[in-house]
Amino acid sequence: MKKTLIFSTLAISLTMTAPANAFLSSLFGGDDDKVKTEQASTSNPLVGMLTDSLGISAGQAAGGAGALLAMAGNGLSSSENSEITNMVPGLSSLTSAIPGGLGGMISNMDSVKTAFSALGLDPALISKFTPLITQYLTSQDASSGLLDSLTSLWK
């Protein structure tokens, strides 16, 4: 009898707290940004390519691509940055998928590795991300100058 009462109480409390948490989350902003980022990332063709090829989640693909593109943005010319911004839809949603506010701190490959680790990805996957991103940009008619610059930055 005690087991049934404890189980029933637990089941009722879990059922009652989920809607309350959802209500409070929506009332105070909760995970709106995370949900918007995830939705934008899921519909991004680059993210789709990465998830299909690497068997990772959309959030991991978006954050990993965002980390690599954020690092590249620091080393590209302004015309190359404009080119990449025009070729990658939702680029800001990719960089906002980088966890823990690391997006603004990505300046070199070590910081990209840190972001990959924070995403639950092995930093060794960087070597699989970079050719796929380059392949995607090639399919978008990226200039040879941009592709050469990225290849050089991502060594």
N, C-alpha and C positions, 0 to 999 in steps of 0.2 A: 504494500500500500504506500509506504514512504517513497519507494523508488518511482512509482507512478506519479505521485504528487510532485516530487522534485522534477521529474522529466516534463510534466505538464507545465509547471511554473517556468522552467527554462524555455520551453517552446513558445509559450505566450510572451515572455519577456523579449525573446529574439524577434518575434513577429511584430511586436509593438515598437521596438526600438529602431528597426530598419526604416519605417516611414518617418519616424521622428527625426532620425539622422538625415534622411533625404530632405525633409522640410527645413531643418536648421541649416543644412549645407546650401540649399537654394536661397534661403533667407539671408545668409551672411556671405554669399559668394562662393563658398566651398571650392569645388574642383572645376568650376566653369572653364577656367583657362586651360586646364589639363584636358578636359573633354573637347574643347574647341581645337586644341593642338592635335589631339589624336584624330579627330574627324578630318581636319585639313591634311594631316599626314597620310591618312588612309587613302584619300582620293588623289594623292600626288603620284604621277607616273614614275618618277624616279624611285619613290618609296616602294611602289608596286614591283618594280624591277628588282630591287634589293631583297625584298621579302621573298619573292618567288625564287630567286637565285640562291639565296643564303639560308632560307628556312628560319628566319628570325621574325620577331614581331614588328608591326608597323612602327611602334614607338622606338624600338631599337634601331630600325633602319633610318627613321627620320633623325634621331639624335646623332647617329654615327655619320650620316651624310652631312648633317648640320655642322658637326664638329670639324669635319674635313673642309667643308666649304667656308666656314668661319676662319679657319687657319689660312686657307688660300686667299681669302679676301684681304688679309693683312699683307700679302706678298705680291698681289696682282696690281697692275696699273689701273688707273681709273677707267680706261676704256675696256679693259678686260673684266673689271668688276661689273660694269654696265652690261657687258655681253652676257656674263653668267647670270646676272639678275633677270635679264630678259628670257633666258633659256630654261631657268628652273622655276616653275610655277610654285608659289607659296614658299619662297626661300626663307622668309622670316618665320614661318611656322616650323621649318626644319631646325633653324637655329634656336627657336624657343623650346624645342623638344630636348635640348641638351639639359640634363638634370642638374639640380643644385646650384643654379645660377652660374654655372661654369662657362656659359657661352661667351660672356664678355672677357673671359680670361684666356681664351684659346689663342695662342700666339706662335706655338711651335709644335712639333710632333709629340713631345713629351706631354703637353697639355691635351692633345688629341687622345693619347693613350689613357690618360686619367679619365677623360670623358667616356671612352669606351668601357673602361672598368666600371664607372658609375652606372652605365647602362646595362651592366651584366654581360658585356661582350668581352671576349678575349681580345686584347690589343693586337694579337696576331691576325685578326680578321681585317685589319686596316689594309693589308696587302690584297685582300679580296674585294674590298670596297672600292679602292682607287681605280682599278681597271673598269669596273662596272659603271662608276660615275663618268669616267672618260668615254666609255662606250655610249652611255646615254647622251652626253654632250655632243659626241660625234653624230649621233642620229638626229640631233637638233641643228646640225650644220655649224658647229662651233668652228671658229677660225683656228688655223694651225698654230698661230701665236698663243692663243689661250691654252690649247691642248699641250703645247710644249712647256708653257709656264707651269701648268698644273703638274705635269710629269716631273718637272724639276723640283717643285716645292714638296711633292709627296714622296720623294726618295727616302 
